Amino acid sequence: MKFYNPLIQETSEKIKTLSPEKAQTGPAIRKDEETIKNHLNLLHKEQQVIYKLITQSIENGN
């Protein structure tokens, strides 16, 4: 799981100076529909439901 280290490091640095809303990154915040679609295709149906809910929440600024 070493490949998560850069992401974890970057996130921990961002939250020192930015609010969670400003620090948010990823396909939902970018409204990158192609990446979101690709992610959904990799998930089981139950996981897709959760992913969609989280994505909608991020896109709506909740």
N, C-alpha and C positions, 0 to 999 in steps of 0.2 A: 504494500500500500504506500510505498515511498512516493508514488506519483502524485499523491494528494498533498505532499509537503509544501510545494510552492503555492498552491491555492490556500492552504491553511495559513501560511506565513503572510501572504498578501492580505488576506482577510483580517488577520489579527493586527496588522499595521494600519489598515484603513479604519478600523473601529476605534483606534486611539484618537483620531482627529475628525472623523465624519459620523454623522448620524446614521442609523441603519438604513434609512431611506436613500441617503446619498451614497452609501457604500454598496448598495445592491447592484449586482452585475448578473449577467447571464442572458439566455435567450428570451426569457419572458420580459425583462426590462427593455431589451432591444427590439422586442416584438419580432423576433426572428422565427417566423412561422415554419420555415424549412427545417431548422434544427429541432424545434418543438415536435414537428411531425416525425422526424427521425427518432427522437427520444421515445415518443409514444409507441413507435413500431418495435422498440426493443423491450417493452414492458408487457407484463401480463395484464389482463383486463382489470383486476383489482388495483394494481399499481397505476394503471392509466387513470382511473377515477381520482386517485389522490394527486397524481401529477397535474391533471387538468384543474383541480380545485386550487392547488398552490399557484399554478401559472395564472389562473384568472385573478386570484387575489393580488399577485404582484402586478399584473397588468392594470388592475383597477386602483392600485395604490393603497390597498388595505393592509 
